Amino acid sequence: IQGQLERVCKLNCTLRQRNTFSVNQTQRLIVEKLDLEVQLKEKENFIAHMKDRVTDDLTSPISPTNPTNDFSTYDANQPRFSLQELRQVLWERNDLKTKLVEVEEELRLFKEHEENNNNNNDDDDDNGAVQGPIPLEPDEKLYGQKQDESKIRQL
């Protein structure tokens, strides 16, 4: 039974490592997918903007173009953060999640270890283990009994 228990523990450890690896890989793939979706959205917005510009240029009379920065029109689809900033935030989040899982696992193992120690200590108390200093042996035991000379011999 002990051998089976050890094999199951080793198998459990291996499966946990595989699971952690799979979770990390999944997180990386999700981040990559999000990055690709953001890039696609940016390119679609750029293409739509260019089409609008081309149609505006074709419909408007030819005039010198004055580049103006018109911030009065707010585009809701315009990204508020750069792609690099989003990547960094997502990586930090995933890193913190991974660390949290590791710390929770360590805490669980520590609690199990503490419970096992407490159970072992309770067993020792039931056996009547002596605690504290050992009392000294009496002088009579060490040097023999002190015999007072009898009253008859004294006389």
C-alpha positions in Angstrom: 0.0 0.0 0.0 2.9 2.4 0.8 4.5 1.7 -2.6 1.2 2.4 -4.3 0.8 5.6 -2.3 4.3 6.8 -3.4 3.5 6.0 -7.0 0.3 7.9 -6.8 2.0 10.9 -5.2 4.7 10.9 -7.9 2.0 10.6 -10.6 0.1 13.5 -9.0 3.2 15.7 -8.9 3.9 14.9 -12.6 0.3 15.7 -13.5 0.4 19.0 -11.6 3.5 20.0 -13.5 1.9 19.1 -16.8 -1.2 21.0 -15.8 0.8 24.1 -14.8 2.7 23.9 -18.1 -0.6 23.6 -20.0 -2.2 26.5 -18.2 0.9 28.7 -18.9 0.9 27.7 -22.6 -2.9 28.4 -22.8 -2.4 31.8 -21.3 0.4 32.6 -23.8 -1.8 31.5 -26.7 -4.7 33.6 -25.4 -2.4 36.6 -25.2 -1.1 36.0 -28.7 -4.7 35.6 -30.0 -5.7 38.9 -28.3 -2.7 40.6 -29.9 -3.6 39.3 -33.3 -7.2 40.4 -32.9 -6.0 43.9 -31.9 -3.7 44.1 -34.9 -6.5 42.9 -37.2 -8.9 45.5 -35.7 -6.2 48.3 -36.2 -5.7 47.3 -39.8 -9.5 47.2 -40.4 -9.8 50.6 -38.9 -6.9 51.9 -41.0 -8.4 50.4 -44.2 -11.8 52.0 -43.4 -10.1 55.3 -42.7 -8.2 55.1 -46.0 -11.4 54.3 -47.9 -13.1 57.2 -46.4 -10.2 59.5 -47.3 -10.1 58.2 -50.8 -13.8 58.7 -51.3 -13.6 62.2 -49.7 -10.7 63.1 -52.0 -12.6 61.9 -55.1 -15.8 63.7 -54.2 -14.3 67.0 -53.1 -13.0 69.5 -55.5 -9.3 69.6 -55.9 -7.8 71.9 -53.3 -4.6 72.0 -51.4 -4.8 69.6 -48.5 -4.1 71.1 -45.1 -3.2 68.5 -42.5 -5.2 69.3 -39.4 -5.3 67.5 -36.2 -9.0 67.4 -35.4 -9.5 65.9 -32.0 -13.1 67.1 -31.8 -14.3 63.9 -33.4 -13.9 61.1 -31.0 -13.7 57.6 -32.5 -14.9 55.0 -30.0 -13.1 52.3 -31.8 -9.8 54.1 -31.5 -7.4 52.2 -29.2 -6.7 54.0 -25.9 -3.6 52.0 -25.2 -0.8 50.9 -27.4 -0.4 47.3 -28.3 2.8 47.1 -26.3 1.1 48.5 -23.2 -1.7 45.9 -23.5 0.8 43.1 -23.9 2.8 44.2 -20.9 -0.4 44.4 -18.7 -1.5 41.0 -19.9 1.9 39.4 -19.2 2.0 41.0 -15.7 -1.5 39.7 -15.0 -0.7 36.2 -16.2 2.6 36.3 -14.2 0.7 37.3 -11.0 -1.9 34.6 -11.6 0.8 31.9 -12.0 2.5 33.1 -8.8 -0.8 33.1 -6.9 -1.4 29.5 -7.9 2.1 28.5 -6.8 1.7 30.3 -3.5 -1.7 28.7 -2.9 -0.2 25.3 -3.6 2.7 25.9 -1.2 0.2 27.1 1.5 -1.9 24.0 1.0 1.2 21.8 1.4 2.3 23.7 4.4 -1.1 23.3 6.1 -1.1 19.6 5.3 2.4 19.3 6.8 1.3 21.2 9.9 -1.7 19.0 10.4 0.4 15.9 10.1 2.8 17.3 12.7 -0.1 18.2 15.0 -1.5 14.7 14.7 1.9 13.2 15.5 2.3 15.4 18.5 -1.2 14.3 19.8 -0.1 10.7 19.5 3.0 11.4 21.6 0.9 13.0 24.3 -1.2 9.9 24.6 1.9 7.7 25.2 2.6 9.7 28.4 5.9 11.1 27.4 7.6 12.9 30.2 8.5 16.6 29.7 10.5 18.9 31.8 13.7 18.4 34.0 14.4 15.1 35.6 14.4 15.3 39.4 17.6 14.5 41.3 18.1 11.2 43.0 17.8 11.2 46.8 21.0 11.1 48.8 19.9 7.8 50.5 19.8 6.1 47.1 23.2 7.4 46.1 25.2 7.1 49.3 23.2 4.5 51.2 21.0 5.1 54.2 22.4 7.2 56.9 22.2 5.3 60.1 22.2 7.1 63.3 24.2 5.3 65.9 21.8 3.5 68.1 21.2 4.9 71.6 22.6 1.8 73.1 26.0 2.1 71.5 26.2 5.7 72.4 25.9 4.7 76.1 
